[in-house]
Amino acid sequence: MPNKLEKFAEFDTFQNCTYLPFEKIKEGHPLKGKWHEDYFENQNPIILELGCGKGEYTVGMAQNNPNKNYIGVDIKGNRIWTGAKFASLNNMVNVAFVRTRIDFIEYCFAENEVDEIWITFPDPQPQKTRTRKRLTNMLFLNRYKKFLKKDGLIHLKTDSTTFYEYTLEVIAENKFPLLYSTDDLYENNPSGKEELTNIKTHYEQLFSARGAKIKYCCFKLH
Ligand SMILES: C[S@@+](CC[C@H](N)C(=O)[O-])C[C@H]1O[C@@H](n2cnc3c(N)ncnc32)[C@H](O)[C@@H]1O
């Protein structure tokens, strides 16, 4: 297994990875508004995994759904490396990764370009002073609104009761349609979707091993 520096070096060679640093956000991501035509070369739905880490959902769902396109987003290139390497070795043409801060996500995608968002085990940011950093804070949801289709779903999987309850509050306060919610996904999978329990991320495995219950909710922004 390569070390962190070797992973960074290889990351730059992957055809399925791009990087959007702060200095470039004014120009926007070169594929913004062109992901279908210039990268995937099809009109299939685009699904994002935010805070993808090693990209288990991005790669797992892409294998199960070859007629959909998946993009994992995270700031940590050495984590993305795992998913990007796997997708590259397996010639997965429906996978891409973007290394950037999710705070800049609106510079990566154009209006209506994205069909669905998955947020998988986000950093819970439990301190009250860090609420604005939570990926389901309205600051972030307003960014997603700029490119998520009107009917687009947002899926959240988390071990954190604080983060889960906080998200349900945001949904209720803003009267967003809530399709499913459960505080124990493995006891009750309300949507019945197999990918919710079949795909387990690195962090999910860590938290589950400690006995944490996995929470899930699915909602829309309109
Ligand atoms: C707890 S890890 C979960 C990783 C993966 N989804 C999993 O379940 O194994 C949270 C991930 O979110 C990323 N992350 C958190 N805040 C971010 C932000 N504002 N922009 C980009 N990535 C972020 C971190 O780098 C980290 O990889």
The ligand as an SDF file (V2000), in Angstrom:
LIG
                    3D

 27 29  0  0  0  0  0  0  0  0999 V2000
  -16.1070   10.8460    8.8480 C   0  0  0  0  0  0  0  0  0  0  0  0
  -15.4200   10.9220    7.2510 S   0  0  0  0  0  0  0  0  0  0  0  0
  -16.5250    9.8830    6.3130 C   0  0  0  0  0  0  0  0  0  0  0  0
  -15.9010    9.3800    5.0480 C   0  0  0  0  0  0  0  0  0  0  0  0
  -16.7430    8.3630    4.2670 C   0  0  0  0  0  0  0  0  0  0  0  0
  -17.9650    8.9390    3.7750 N   0  0  0  0  0  0  0  0  0  0  0  0
  -17.0460    7.1690    5.1300 C   0  0  0  0  0  0  0  0  0  0  0  0
  -18.2170    7.0230    5.5290 O   0  0  0  0  0  0  0  0  0  0  0  0
  -16.1440    6.3850    5.4000 O   0  0  0  0  0  0  0  0  0  0  0  0
  -15.9080   12.5370    6.7220 C   0  0  0  0  0  0  0  0  0  0  0  0
  -15.2750   12.9270    5.3920 C   0  0  0  0  0  0  0  0  0  0  0  0
  -15.7980   14.1760    4.9920 O   0  0  0  0  0  0  0  0  0  0  0  0
  -14.7460   14.9830    4.4880 C   0  0  0  0  0  0  0  0  0  0  0  0
  -15.1570   16.3730    4.6950 N   0  0  0  0  0  0  0  0  0  0  0  0
  -15.6640   16.9150    5.8170 C   0  0  0  0  0  0  0  0  0  0  0  0
  -15.9510   18.2150    5.6410 N   0  0  0  0  0  0  0  0  0  0  0  0
  -15.5990   18.5040    4.3610 C   0  0  0  0  0  0  0  0  0  0  0  0
  -15.6650   19.6740    3.5590 C   0  0  0  0  0  0  0  0  0  0  0  0
  -16.1510   20.8240    4.0380 N   0  0  0  0  0  0  0  0  0  0  0  0
  -15.2360   19.5930    2.2930 N   0  0  0  0  0  0  0  0  0  0  0  0
  -14.7480   18.4320    1.7940 C   0  0  0  0  0  0  0  0  0  0  0  0
  -14.6700   17.2890    2.4940 N   0  0  0  0  0  0  0  0  0  0  0  0
  -15.0970   17.3250    3.7610 C   0  0  0  0  0  0  0  0  0  0  0  0
  -13.5180   14.5660    5.2680 C   0  0  0  0  0  0  0  0  0  0  0  0
  -12.3250   14.8380    4.5640 O   0  0  0  0  0  0  0  0  0  0  0  0
  -13.7640   13.0700    5.4700 C   0  0  0  0  0  0  0  0  0  0  0  0
  -13.1670   12.2820    4.4540 O   0  0  0  0  0  0  0  0  0  0  0  0
  1  2  1  0
  2  3  1  0
  2 10  1  0
  3  4  1  0
  4  5  1  0
  5  6  1  0
  5  7  1  0
  7  8  2  0
  7  9  1  0
 10 11  1  0
 11 12  1  0
 11 26  1  0
 12 13  1  0
 13 14  1  0
 13 24  1  0
 14 15  1  0
 14 23  1  0
 15 16  2  0
 16 17  1  0
 17 18  1  0
 17 23  2  0
 18 19  1  0
 18 20  2  0
 20 21  1  0
 21 22  2  0
 22 23  1  0
 24 25  1  0
 24 26  1  0
 26 27  1  0
M  CHG  2   2   1   9  -1
M  END
$$$$
